[in-house]
Amino acid sequence: MLSSAFADSPEYITRKDTPFMPSKITWNELHSSLPKHIFRRSTIKGMSYVVRDVTLAIVLHRLAWFLESPATVFFESSSFLRLVKYVLWLFYFNAQGILFTSWWCLAHEASHGTLSSFALVNDAVGFVLHTFLLVPYFSWKSSHLSHHASTASVERDENYVPRTRSSFALPPEDRANVADYREAFEETPMCTTFRIVAMQVFGLIFYLLFNRKGSPRHPPGTNHFSPYSSPFKPHERSGVVMSDIGLAFMVYLLYQWTKQVGFGHFFRSYCVPYLLTNHWIVMLTYLQHTDPTVPYYRRSQWTFVRGALASVDRPFLGWIGRVFFHNVSHNHISHHLFSSIPFYNQPLATACIKKVLRKEYNYDSTMSRNSFRALYRSFTECEFIEDGSNIVFYKNRSGHANHVLASIPSTSS
């Protein structure tokens, strides 16, 4: 039983052991499989999710406030009751972190215009939710839509773009040996664990501030706060400034609130859930596109459909991911193919496109057994890609790729 929690899913193993053929399915084939009503957006339905998740977070915070009130002095009357109080705080940290993540995911939906049929409503809601979580909404929206337009493109993608053999100063593949890979990648398990934790807690912050794990085509100093930063076009600069103003105002509100309630309550009620939100967002976005079995494409082989299919649907946190992360990982492939479909219709979209994709549909149930197994596997197996090939897979710390291209017979003229 314990060993199965650390085992790879059968879907992953089958995909890894099956040589890869680039897809020839067209967008029109996939689109024709979808019923027309699936694209309809409902402002009332979309906003009902916003009201639900915001209300739950407010109620949860009021309960946390109660834990610190004089009325709960009885918690200090015995060691057992103090333990109960600590358990309640742990529940609050995790539940509020999940609810903050739901806000983040709803703002993500707003950036795609699926919360409402009115653009102003989408941007207003997205701006408020992301600003509360210290994310520059319009800046992030710009880079995120660029990611959707160039997913899995080595040259143009914006997020989690793999580094190449040459960027690690590794010798050419035919000359590299075990010592070369060890010098570049070998580390102790403790160091690997520390780097995973650092990525999970601070990865989103460092991406926004320093373009960490972003596209290497952007120059040093790229960030999501300067209107003149490389990812932004001239017409997007006013949105970047508006995002900065919103964040400055939010920081001011947090400062004033902290003066009133004390740093301890601020740290417990906002900071800890905020850091857990960063953890969930980094984990789900990292695993959506970073996997040993999915390809990256260079310009001559990339198409929109191939890029969208270079993702993995995962049952992230089970029903919690369905209800509170709004299908962002369960139905990520259909979201990339048809991002204008509202999140509550994406399960139906996935069911439709699976009939067309068949074996080309990427799913990994490893997440239902042990989410952190999938995270550790991608973190240690996805180190770099080769420089020259037009279709590439991640290679691990030994210079080995877990997925290979199928042999395509040449046609004689």
Disulfide bonds with the S-S distance in Angstrom:
none
